[in-house]
Amino acid sequence: MLKKETQNLEIDNLDIQILTQLMQDATKPYTEIAKELIISGGTVHVRMKKLADMGIIKGSHLIIDPKKAGYDITAFLGIYLEKGSLYKDAVEQLSKIKEVVELHYTTGSYSMFAKITCRDTDHLRHVLNEEIQAVKGIQRTETLISLEESIKRQIELL
């Protein structure tokens, strides 16, 4: 039986099979997974609890299509901070802007890299000029508008 170590945490092939099925459809009942893997529903439940306790599973959430919900613009922002020591304060302020859906602390040219979702270009301009540029410590930003999301997936467990 193949065992993989993830930061001193062991998961085996059965864990990976269970996770793979739930990553494809988080609403799939444990009983259905159990039938397909020829194990008991209780085993799936116990394995999922173990994986959650290990911190491998961080939760589950509903995924909406932003375009169908009226959010037509996705943009990426390279954010330059005045000083690196302002990072935590900037994160706290940016977390209050609902259009910021991802934020990463990065190496390279930018201090941070953000993904934002807006209804249209007017909304984008407002978010950039009135909200993000108003964050204390942000020196300037560079905006890249996404024309199409070609790939979106989680990492495949091997």
N, C-alpha and C positions, 0 to 999 in steps of 0.2 A: 504494500500500500504506500503510495507516494505521499509524503508529508512535506508541506511547505512551511517555512518559518517566516513569520512576518513580525519583525522586531520582538523576537523571543516568544511569539504566539504561534501555536501550531494549528493549522487547518488542514484537513485531509481532502481526498477526492470527493467524498460525500458532501462535505461542507461546500466545496466548489460547485458541485452539481446543483445543490439547493439554491445557493446564491445566484448562479447563472439563470436558473428558471425564474427567480423572483426579480432579478434585474431586467428581465424581458417583460415581465408582467407582475408588478407588485401586488395585484389583487388576486392572484392565483391562490386558491385555497390550499392549505397545507395537506389536506386529504388527497387532493388531486396530485400534488407533487409526490406524496408518499406512494400512491398507486403506480405512478410512472417509474419511480426509483425502486419499487418493490421493498418498501420499508413501512413502518407504522407511522401514523400521523403524529403520535407522541414523540417519535424520534426526530421528526422535522421540527416540532415545537422545541424540544430540548436543545437541538443544534442551533436553532435561531436564537434562543435565550443565551447560549454560550457565546455565539458570535457577537451579540449585542453587548454582553458583559465584557468581552474582550475589546470592544470599541471598534470592531471591524464594520459593524452595521451602525450607522449614525442616525437612522430613522428612515422614514419613507414620506413621500409627498406627492401631491397631485401635480401633473404637468399640464399647463394650458398652452395653447397656441397663441402667442402674443398678437400676431397679425389678426387673427379672428376675434380677438378681444379688443381690437382697435388701436394696438400699438404697432405701427408700421415701420418705425425706424429703430435699428440697432446700431449703436456706435461704440467704438473703443476709444478710450482716452489715455494718452500718455500724460501722466501728471508729474510735473517738476515741483519739488518742495524747496522752500527757501533754505531749510536745514533739515537734515535727517532726524534730528531730535524732535521735530514737530509731527512725526509720523503718527504716533498714538492719538494725538489731539485731532489730526486731520481725519483719521479713520473714524473716530467718534462722531465728528461732524458729518462726514460723508454717509455714515450709516443711517442718518436721519433723512437722507434724500431717497425717496422710495424708488426713483428711476435708476439708481445705482444698484444693479443686480449682482455684480461680482466686483471684487477689489483684490488686487494682488500687490504685495510688496516685492519689488523686482530689483535685479541687477541691471546694469547697462545704462542707457541714456536716461530713462525715466526712474523716478523714485517709486511710483506706483502705476499700475495699469488697471483701468476700470472698464467694465462693460455696462452700458446704460441702454435702457429701452424707453422710447418716447412715442407719442401718438403721431407726430408729424414734425416737419422742420421748424415750425414756429415753437412747438413745445420743446424741441431739442435746443433751440437758441435760448429760450427762457431758462432751461435747466443749466445750460453752460454758463450763461452770462449772469444770471441772478442768483443761482444757488451754488454751483461748484466753484466759480471764480470768487465767490464771497467767503469761501472757507479760509480761515486764518492759516497761513503757512503755505498755501498753494501759490507758487510764483507764476506759473503759466501751465497751459495744457495744449496738447496736440490732439486733434480729433480725426478719427478714421471712421467713415460710415460704411457699414457692411452692406454690400449689394445682395448677398445671398449666403445663407448658412448651408454649406455643402455637406459637412459631417458634424454630427453631435452624438457622442456616445460616452459611455463609461468605459473604464479600462476593462479589458477582457481578462478574466481570471484563467490562468493555465494550470 
